[in-house]
Amino acid sequence: MNIERLQLTNYRNYESLTLDFSPKINVFIGENAQGKTNVMESIYVLAMAKSHRTSNDKELIRWDTDYGKIEGVVQKRYGSLPIELTVSKKGKKGKINHLEQTKLSNYIGQMNVVMFAPEDLNVVKGSPQIRRRFIDMEIGQISPVYLHDLLTFQKILKQRNHLLKNNQGRSSINDVMFDVYTEQYIQAAVQIIRKRFQFMELLQEWAEPIHSGISRGLETLVIKYRPVTGMDASWTAEEMAKYLEKKLAEVKQRELERGVTLIGPHRDDLQFLVNGYDVQTYGSQGQQRTTALSLKLAEIELIKQETKEAPILLLDDVLSELDDYRQSHLLSTIQGEVQTFVTTTSVEGIHHDSMEHAKMFHVKQGAIDQ
């Protein structure tokens, strides 16, 4: 899979921009704050219908305009596919082959991307929220059903929290809707938890040998999904539902005191172990970066396995964050097989043969020479 052409209209600092890409490596060179990352972000938004940098969609629209539009022509194994995403104050609309989609969950997945930016190092050392977002975004790309289930879960969670907030501080809650929401919440939560367990097992299969290769066989990586309730991947859906019902009954009084749902997928986390030690707590910066890199390379392989096509790789100012060995390992792994976009202030620090055949884009004050 690769993106042949990108057109931006009123996107961030670009009033109008059309770019044609190489199916191999595309490099955007320029000083900081010139517009390199805006192009990279637009490719990500075109694929995922959301930004990796902001949750406020209005920031994507050029100042003093009503809408922003991203158009792309994606080359897939069965032919060329035009896709389009329009962002306005009313929301987002996606088109596939010029046909407007009724749901964004139908739109996402037409173009698969893997983003690796400096902040992705925080998947290992950052907050649980970052890791949950990582899981949800990646499963969503290969499973539209998961996106639907996640939206359902979030809607029920919001409704349940609303009732808890309204009854905060009381000793009990006498609202029949609370029991209804709790039952719906349990069913929706189990769907999310089971899918996350399955995804992490697949990711583990790819990440372990990749990590071993980068560490020259000295380290073994184990990834664990940690539901806050302590469930196990081997449990049936019925066993999970029964256990979650029991746990919610146990914390009901605390939930009333705090006015919020205390257990469920919105509180779960991932754990990364290298040679049996928690990397987040005990790992060196090098081990944390190797783990993050292994995850990204494993994502590529997993998406390739599930969709039968290689995703597009976006390396946003990340090569300078990796030492020569990890940098070389990354570029060697993707060489010739994965369309790659790189942003950098200079190519001097990037030592790899693949860069000699890259298509260069020079970015200065929002203008791009190619």
C-alpha positions in Angstrom: 0.0 0.0 0.0 1.2 3.5 -0.7 -0.2 7.0 -1.1 0.6 8.4 -4.6 -0.8 11.9 -4.2 -1.8 14.2 -1.4 -3.9 17.4 -1.7 -4.5 19.8 1.1 -7.0 22.6 1.2 -7.1 25.0 4.1 -5.2 22.6 6.3 -3.2 24.1 9.1 -0.7 26.6 7.4 -1.4 25.3 3.9 -4.0 27.1 1.8 -3.5 24.8 -1.1 -0.9 22.1 -1.6 -0.5 19.1 -4.0 2.3 16.6 -3.6 3.3 13.4 -5.5 5.2 10.8 -3.6 7.7 8.0 -4.2 6.4 4.5 -3.3 9.6 4.1 -1.3 11.1 6.8 0.9 10.0 10.5 1.1 12.0 12.9 3.2 10.8 16.4 4.3 13.8 18.5 5.2 13.6 21.9 7.0 14.0 23.8 10.2 11.5 23.4 13.0 8.1 25.2 12.7 8.2 25.4 8.9 5.3 23.0 8.2 7.0 19.5 7.9 5.0 17.9 10.7 1.8 19.4 9.3 2.2 17.4 6.1 3.0 14.2 8.1 0.0 14.8 10.4 -2.3 15.3 7.4 -1.4 11.8 6.1 -2.1 10.4 9.5 -5.5 12.3 9.8 -6.4 11.1 6.3 -6.0 7.5 7.5 -7.3 7.7 11.0 -9.8 10.6 10.9 -8.0 12.1 14.0 -4.7 13.8 14.8 -1.9 12.3 16.8 -1.1 15.8 18.0 -4.4 17.3 19.1 -7.9 16.3 20.1 -9.3 19.6 19.0 -10.2 19.2 15.3 -10.6 23.0 14.9 -6.8 23.3 15.1 -6.6 21.4 11.8 -8.5 24.1 9.9 -6.6 27.0 8.4 -7.1 30.3 10.3 -10.1 32.2 9.2 -11.6 29.5 7.0 -14.7 27.3 7.6 -13.2 23.9 6.7 -10.1 21.9 5.9 -9.8 19.1 3.4 -7.4 16.3 2.9 -7.5 14.3 -0.3 -5.4 11.3 -1.2 -5.0 8.7 -3.9 -4.0 5.4 -2.3 -2.5 2.6 -4.4 -3.7 -0.8 -3.0 -3.1 -4.3 -4.3 -6.4 -4.2 -6.2 -5.9 -0.8 -7.7 -6.1 3.0 -7.1 -8.5 4.3 -4.4 -9.3 8.0 -3.9 -10.2 8.9 -0.3 -11.1 12.3 1.2 -11.7 13.7 4.7 -13.3 17.1 5.3 -13.0 18.8 8.7 -15.4 21.6 9.6 -17.0 23.1 12.7 -19.9 20.7 12.2 -17.6 17.7 12.4 -15.8 15.3 10.0 -17.0 13.6 6.8 -15.1 10.9 4.9 -15.4 9.8 1.3 -14.2 6.5 -0.2 -14.0 6.5 -4.0 -16.1 9.8 -4.0 -18.9 8.2 -1.9 -19.6 9.8 1.4 -19.6 7.4 4.3 -22.4 7.5 6.9 -20.0 6.5 9.7 -16.4 7.3 10.2 -15.8 3.8 11.5 -16.6 2.6 7.9 -14.0 5.1 6.6 -11.1 4.2 8.9 -9.0 1.3 7.7 -8.9 2.2 4.0 -5.4 3.4 4.4 -3.3 1.9 7.1 -0.5 3.9 8.8 2.0 3.4 11.5 3.2 6.7 13.1 6.5 6.8 15.0 7.2 10.2 16.6 9.3 11.2 19.7 6.2 11.2 21.9 5.7 7.5 20.9 8.6 6.7 23.3 6.0 7.6 25.9 4.1 4.4 25.1 6.6 2.7 27.3 7.4 5.3 29.9 4.3 7.5 29.9 0.9 7.3 31.4 -1.6 4.4 31.1 -3.8 6.7 29.0 -1.2 6.9 26.3 -0.9 3.1 26.2 -4.7 2.7 26.0 -4.8 5.1 23.1 -2.1 3.1 21.4 -4.1 -0.1 21.7 -7.4 1.5 20.6 -5.8 3.2 17.6 -4.0 0.1 16.3 -6.9 -2.3 16.8 -9.2 0.2 15.2 -7.2 0.2 12.0 -7.6 -3.6 11.5 -11.0 -4.0 13.0 -13.9 -1.6 12.2 -16.0 -3.7 14.6 -13.7 -2.8 17.5 -14.2 1.0 16.7 -18.0 0.4 16.9 -17.7 -1.5 20.1 -15.4 1.1 21.6 -17.8 4.0 20.8 -20.7 1.9 22.3 -18.6 1.3 25.5 -17.7 5.0 25.8 -21.3 6.1 25.4 -22.6 3.7 28.1 -19.7 4.7 30.4 -20.7 8.4 30.0 -24.3 7.6 30.8 -23.3 5.5 33.9 -20.9 8.2 35.1 -23.7 10.8 34.7 -26.0 8.9 37.1 -23.1 8.3 39.5 -22.3 12.1 39.5 -26.0 13.0 40.1 -26.0 10.6 43.1 -22.6 11.4 44.4 -22.3 11.3 48.2 -25.4 9.3 48.7 -25.4 5.9 50.5 -27.4 4.2 47.7 -28.8 4.8 44.2 -32.5 4.0 43.6 -32.5 4.5 39.8 -33.6 1.6 37.7 -31.6 3.0 34.8 -28.4 2.6 36.8 -28.9 -1.2 36.8 -29.7 -1.2 33.1 -26.5 0.9 32.3 -24.4 -1.4 34.5 -25.6 -4.5 32.7 -25.0 -2.8 29.3 -21.6 -1.6 30.6 -20.5 -5.1 31.5 -21.4 -6.5 28.1 -19.6 -3.7 26.3 -16.6 -3.8 28.5 -16.1 -7.6 28.0 -16.1 -7.1 24.2 -13.3 -4.5 24.5 -11.2 -6.5 27.0 -11.4 -9.7 24.9 -10.4 -7.9 21.7 -7.5 -6.2 23.5 -6.2 -9.5 24.9 -6.3 -11.1 21.4 -4.5 -8.1 19.8 -1.8 -8.0 22.5 -1.1 -11.8 21.9 -0.7 -11.2 18.2 1.6 -8.2 18.9 3.6 -10.2 21.3 4.3 -12.8 18.6 5.8 -10.2 16.3 7.5 -7.9 18.9 9.4 -10.6 20.7 11.7 -11.8 17.8 12.1 -8.2 16.6 13.2 -7.0 20.0 15.6 -10.0 20.3 17.1 -9.0 16.9 17.6 -5.3 17.9 19.2 -6.3 21.2 21.4 -8.8 19.5 19.7 -11.7 21.3 20.5 -10.3 24.8 16.9 -9.3 25.7 13.5 -11.0 25.7 10.4 -8.8 25.5 7.1 -9.8 27.0 4.0 -7.6 26.6 1.1 -8.0 29.0 -2.4 -6.5 28.9 -3.3 -5.7 32.5 -7.1 -5.3 33.1 -7.5 -3.3 36.3 -9.9 -6.1 37.5 -7.2 -8.8 37.1 -8.9 -10.9 34.4 -7.1 -13.5 32.4 -7.0 -14.0 28.6 -8.1 -17.7 29.0 -11.5 -16.7 30.5 -14.7 -17.0 28.5 -16.9 -14.0 27.9 -19.4 -15.4 30.5 -16.7 -15.7 33.1 -15.4 -12.2 32.5 -18.9 -10.8 32.7 -19.7 -12.6 35.9 -16.4 -11.5 37.5 -16.8 -7.8 36.4 -20.3 -7.8 37.8 -18.9 -9.0 41.1 -16.1 -6.4 41.1 -18.6 -3.6 40.3 -20.8 -4.6 43.2 -17.7 -4.5 45.5 -16.8 -0.9 44.5 -20.3 0.4 44.2 -20.1 2.4 47.4 -16.8 3.9 46.4 -18.2 4.8 43.0 -21.0 6.7 44.7 -18.6 8.5 46.9 -16.5 9.6 43.9 -19.2 9.9 41.3 -17.4 7.9 38.7 -16.9 4.4 37.3 -13.8 3.0 38.9 -13.1 -0.3 37.0 -13.2 -1.2 33.3 -11.3 -0.9 30.1 -10.9 2.9 30.6 -8.6 2.1 33.5 -6.6 -0.8 32.1 -2.9 -0.7 31.2 -0.1 -2.5 29.4 3.1 -3.8 31.0 6.4 -4.3 29.1 8.9 -6.8 30.6 12.5 -7.1 29.4 14.3 -10.2 30.8 11.5 -10.3 33.5 11.9 -6.7 34.6 9.4 -3.9 34.2 10.9 -1.6 31.5 8.9 1.4 32.6 10.3 1.3 36.1 13.7 -0.5 35.8 14.7 -0.2 32.1 17.4 2.1 30.8 16.5 4.8 28.2 18.1 2.5 25.6 15.9 -0.4 26.6 12.8 1.8 26.6 13.6 3.0 23.1 14.3 -0.5 21.9 10.9 -1.6 23.3 9.1 1.3 21.6 10.9 0.6 18.3 10.0 -3.1 18.5 6.4 -2.2 19.1 6.3 -0.1 15.9 8.0 -2.7 13.8 5.7 -5.3 15.2 2.7 -3.1 14.3 3.9 -3.0 10.7 4.1 -6.8 10.5 0.7 -7.3 12.3 -1.1 -4.9 10.0 0.5 -6.7 7.0 -0.6 -10.0 8.3 -4.2 -8.9 9.0 -4.8 -6.8 5.8 -2.4 -8.5 3.4 -0.8 -5.1 2.7 2.1 -3.2 4.2 1.0 0.0 6.0 2.5 3.4 5.4 5.2 4.4 7.9 5.5 7.9 9.2 8.7 8.8 11.0 8.2 12.3 12.4 11.5 13.6 13.7 12.3 10.3 15.3 15.5 9.2 13.5 17.5 11.8 15.3 16.2 10.3 18.6 17.6 6.9 17.8 21.3 5.9 17.9 23.0 4.7 14.7 22.4 1.0 15.4 18.7 1.3 16.1 18.3 3.8 13.2 20.0 1.4 10.8 17.9 -1.6 12.1 14.7 0.4 11.5 15.6 1.5 7.9 16.9 -2.0 7.0 13.7 -3.6 8.1 11.4 -1.4 6.0 13.7 -1.0 3.0 11.9 -1.5 -0.3 8.8 -2.9 1.3 7.1 -0.1 3.2 6.4 3.4 1.9 8.1 5.7 4.4 7.8 9.4 5.2 10.6 11.0 7.2 10.8 14.5 8.6 14.2 15.8 9.7 16.1 19.0 10.0 19.1 17.4 8.2 19.9 14.1 6.5 23.5 14.3 7.6 22.9 12.3 10.8 21.0 9.5 8.9 23.4 6.8 7.8 21.8 4.3 5.5 21.9 3.4 1.8 18.1 3.7 1.4 18.4 7.5 1.9 20.4 7.9 -1.3 17.3 6.9 -3.4 14.8 8.9 -1.3 12.6 11.6 -2.8 13.5 14.9 -1.1 11.1 17.7 -0.2 12.5 21.0 1.1 10.2 22.8 3.4 10.6 26.5 4.3 7.9 28.8 5.7 5.0 26.7 4.5 6.4 26.3 1.0 7.6 23.0 -0.3 10.1 22.4 -3.2 10.2 18.9 -4.6 
